[in-house]
Amino acid sequence: MSSNAKKLEREARLLGQVSRENLPFHIAIVMDGNGRWARKRGLPRIAGHRAGMNALKEIVASSHELGIKILTCYAFSTENWKRPRWEVDFLMRLPEEYLRKELPSLVEKNIIIRAMGDLERLPERTYRAVNNALESTRDNSGMILNFAINYGGRSEIVKAVKNIVQKALAGELVPEDISGDVLENHLHTEGLPDPDLLIRPSGELRISNFLLWQMAYTELWFTTILWPDFNKEQFLRAILDYQNRDRRFGGIHSGDDETGDQRQSF
Ligand code: V0D
């Protein structure tokens, strides 16, 4: 049997094990390990980023097929500006390239594209490509594909606090009104439920300033596989592991008490 037939067989077996009742509603992914993937093959780092884009396509297709509602992908952090100029320039052309190739198929799948981060500071062309994708998919009603670009979790919280203080100074609210809900309404993820599952490839065991507030109760799943090698099979394994965990949200065991599932409704 061909290796591709074997791969399909493994995917089908895993897919049969995944429960449709208990899918993670929101999955967050750190698309990490592209540079290392390239170095291991003696290729330039940009070849790793391109291969990472193909992995992204496969995971978007799998998410859509499974019925995942929200997929948030960390594409560029506020720290990534420290990379060599040529690499940053290359990365900033990827949204355009990805959207030129993929936007028709995303629209056909009824996918809504969202973006979060300090988008104003992106190069003009990158900003325009992303903004055009947001506008072209705004009226869709399917899966949300949310890109974190020029995003940092701490700066997101700082920005939210600034906005809340500004409203307080304008007399729109008093300190007593400030609650977790108010803070959440000032984050980039406003209106989205917290991620249920974080997938981090490439062997790093860190959150790295991604969705700090939102990941308070997120299940974390790590693998040493590098992002360009991450595929549907790995994705299904992560979801299966998630389904075998007992989520308590700080409460006690579900079934022992009504505190079992405290996830907010969406
Ligand atoms: C490189 C692997 C898609 C991770 C995936 C700006 C690193 C490929 C986008 C993208 C990147 C972003 C916004 C959007 C549509 C697509 C992307 C960056 C890097 C950094 F609306 N892939 N991708 N953006 N890589």
Residues whose N, C-alpha, C, O or C-beta is under 5 A from the ligand:
A	BS01	V0D	M31 H49 G52 M53 L56 A75 F76 L91 M92 L94 P95 Y98 V130 A133 F147 I149
